[in-house]
Amino acid sequence: MTPALIVETARAWIGTPYLHQASVKAAGADCLGLIRGVWREVISAEPESIPAYSQDWSEPSGCEDLLVAAQRWLIEKNRADEAPGDVLLFRMRSGAVAKHLGIAGLVGSSASFIHAYTSHGVVETPLSDPWRRKIAARFEFPLGA
């Protein structure tokens, strides 16, 4: 498995409609569902069962459930160390829990990321400065898995 394969696999999900808690290419996915689907395609079965979650994730409790789960199964890296295929974790508001995920497509001056976004489905979006400021953590898939 290579970073290029991760990006190619994620791009194959583009056009999948947004569906909360779903992870089925062409049928429906949310941002976590996209990551789960790419994991299944490039690594193997998902490493743990995903409990039901609300669209506000852990905001009421303030627990960093998504960040902790990412740290369990992905390899955390420096946020400035960009590479295609990285998993990006975002805080949608300052001080809020991290609750949005995407996969880096391109890096550098034309940086982009693939993610499932409410009412848009799976899309590739420019990684503009407003999005960059929301990055809470950067991970890579365990390539040797």
N, C-alpha and C positions, 0 to 999 in steps of 0.2 A: 504494500500500500504506500502511495506517495501523496504529498500535498496536492499535486495536480489531479490525482484520482478523486480526492475528497472534493475539490472544487467542481470537477466534471460531474460527480454524483449529485452534489447539491444543486447544480444548475439544471439537472434533469428533473428536479422538483418544481422549477419555475412554472407558474400557471396553476399549481395545485391551489384550490380554494382554501380560504381560512376557515378552520373548524376547531373550536376550543377542545383541547385534550386529544385531538386526533393525530394520527401518524401514518397516513396511507397516501402514497404518491398518487396524484391525479384525482383523488377522492376528497382529501381534506387533511389539513395539518395546522398546528399552531407553531410557535417558534421552537418550543421544546420538541414537538413532534417531528420537525424537520431534522433536528440534531439526532433524535432517536432513529429516524429512518436512514440517515446517512450512516450512523453507527452500524445498523443492521446490514447495510449493503457493503460496507468496506471492512468491517471487523468481524462481527458475528452477532449472536443473540444479545439482546440488551443485558447489561450486567445486574440490573435490579428492577423490580416491579415499581411502576410509578403510581404513587397514591393519587387519589382524586385531588384536584386543586382548583381553586377559584381563579377568576381572571385577575383579581387583585393580589394573587399569590400570597405572600406573607406580610402584606402591608399592615393589617390590623395588629399582628403580634410583633412586628419589627424583626422577626427572625430571618436570617439570611439562608433560607432553605435551599434555594437554587445555587447559590455560591458554594455552600458546603457540599452539595451533591456533585457539582462540577469538580471541586477539589478532590473528591473521592475517586473519580473515574478518568479525569483528564489531567494533562501535565501543565501546571501553571507556568507561565513565562512572564518576562518583563513586558509591560504594556507597550513599550517603545520598540520591541523586537518583532516587527511585523513580518508575517509570511503568509502566502496564500494557504488556505485550508485551516487557518487558525479559527478557533471558536471564540467569539467575542461575547462578553456578558456586559449588559448595559444597565445603568440606573437611569430610569426615565425622568426622575426629578432629583435634585440635590438633596441628600439626606435620606432618600427613600431606599428601600431594599432593592437589590439587583433582581430584575425580573424579565429581561428580554434577552434573547440569544440570536446570534447570526454567525455565518461562516464567511471569513474573508475571501473575496474573489480575487481582486487585483490589489496590488500594493503600490505605494509611491504616489505620483501626482494624479493618477487616475484610479485611486483606491475605491473599492466597492465592497459590498457584502451582500450575501444572500440570506434572506430571513422571511418568516411568515408574519405578516402584519395585518391586524384587524381590518376587515373590509377590502383588503388588497390581495390577500393570499400570499403565496410564495413569490417574491420578487427579488431582483438585484438592484440595489440602491447605492448611489454614490456615498462613500464614507466621508461626508462633508464635515467641516469643523463642528457644527452643532452635534452631529452624531459622535464624533471623536471625543468631545467633552463628556459624553455620557458613558464611555467605556469604563467599566469598573474592574474588569479583569480580562486577561487574554490567556487562552489555553491552546494546546495542541492535542490532537488525538494520539493515543498511545500507538505509534506506528509499528511497533514490534508485536502488537497484539494479534 
